[in-house]
Amino acid sequence: MNLCVEYVNRQAERLIAEALRYAYVITDRALRLVEMYDPLGMLRIPQDEANATFYDIVPELIGSEKIVEDILAGTTSQHALPMLNRERSGHRVDYVELLLLPYPDSTGLGAGVLCVIKDVTEASILQQELIQQRNESLLLRSQLTRHNEALLQANAELQHLNEMKMQFVSVAAHELRTPLTPMLGFLEMLLSDEVGPLNELQRKFMGIVKSSVDRMLDSANNLLDLTRLQTGHIELVLSPCDIGALIEAVSTQYSPMFTAKKQMLQTHTPLTIPPVLCDQERVRQVLTNLFSNASKYSSEEGHIAVTVQAAAEKGYLQITVADDGIGIPDEDQAKVFGTFFRAANAGETGASGAGLGLAITQMLIEQHGGRIWFESGVNRGTAFHFTLPIA
Amino acid sequence: MITVSKKVCLLGDFAVGKTSLVRRLVHSIFEDKYLATIGVKVSRKSMTLSDEHGAVEMNLMLWDLAGSEEFTRMRTSYLRGAAGAVLVCDLTRPETLPALNVYVNALRDINSQVALAIAANKCDLEDQQQLPRHEIENFATNLAAPFYLTSAKDGTAVTTLFEHLCTLLLQQTAQV
């Protein structure tokens, strides 16, 4: 009967051990093995089991002898080591929890050490996977933050260099322009015969000199405008403006330019259009740039049309300057508003330019709150459209 | 020959290379893939040292502790009984150096005489270095601990660092 009870108890104990996945070791005070329970094969069994000590079975505690001594002496009631990794073959890792307790004798005094080992591999593997993913994300984030900081620093350095470049260009343009003004004044005096008559050859040469001075002055002014616009140093003086009248005034001013190439300029302005809110001098500059380009890049006897109409955006007028000139090649169209850019076919008409006019024009229009765009095709002409807010 | 067993903990933030340093020292191998450690992994390494009294075999029980913050609560039970520690930071992540203070405080709460050495790891990643040498020097000076620029990948200074720590552990044993 006793044997039967003992057998049933052992079976029950084995089932509980399998369900809870635990094993234990009991030692005497000299840490010699007294009893070992390991139904799942979790412990490291030394070859010489009879002479095995506690440290042969739980080698992780070598070097931690003081803790075991404290347990034996009763100065420490327990010592737990959660999630102890045990490497198995093939990169497999088992995780166990280890609990050290004093093993009391019949009088309740410490007769040895009880070490309970619990297998927690299943839950630990899940935790490892979660922590792995979290740590990889943190590493990636830290890497991105460092890259971002490096980019910000590089950007700040580039901005500083750009500011230095702008400052240099601005000073250089100013210094170039200053002597041009008296040169132009004296040339005009010479050409108007105020200081005596010029012969035909002298007049022709003086005309060439004046034309070159005009171009230099134009380039210096464009460079100054560009640096001021890029550094935000141009403030618009806004007021209501009759755009139709302004177009007529600029057309009249530049009519000699069109006449010289026998080009026809037509303006289409509705009879009643509301005034726009703009800086008249700056819009005059925009129209001048667009008229000049239309003339330069159109052949003799070409047609140029200027139209004013309501824009698609409510509260804006749209102004279009269209020509039937050489057009802009498709591959150059994205770069047209860039600085110092000239289309590949720009030299075909013999026109000169630094490639600043359209960059300045775009910045001026955008500073007004408008937008500028174009349609073009090689030998199909170009139409530039821009919008300005109604006053 | 005398044999001395000592528990040595490897401490530092996650992914600084603690497990890789142990693998390099114990198995002379390195794996590029990062595998987060959870809990603690104990490895054994015997090193023979010679001094004026003869040869001593140091039986190091290397406790590779998880660096992730989830294990802060468990750290005290892992640190109990530690005679020495290798504090590991990552030369490509400057924040991992000051983070070592937390581990030093936890260690010293348990053993004020603990022997320390610092491993500034990943010195092979030359183009990604973010930690200036003088910062590591200052940190090491404050702790009165030696420091080494190590690489678990190519093995630079790994054995030297542990040998130095063994010497400190022996001196500590002699004083006791």
Interface residues (C-beta under 8 A of the other chain):
Chain A: P59 E60 I62 G63 S64 E65 K66 I67 H79 A80 L81 P82 M83 L84 N85 E87 V93 Y95 S124 Q127 Q128 I131 Q132 R134 N135 E136 L138 L139 S142 R146
Chain B: S5 K6 K7 V8 F14 A15 Y34 L35 A36 T37 I38 G39 V40 K41 V42 R44 N59 L60 M61 A66 S68 E70 F71 M74 S77 Y78 R80 G81 A83 R93 E95 Q130
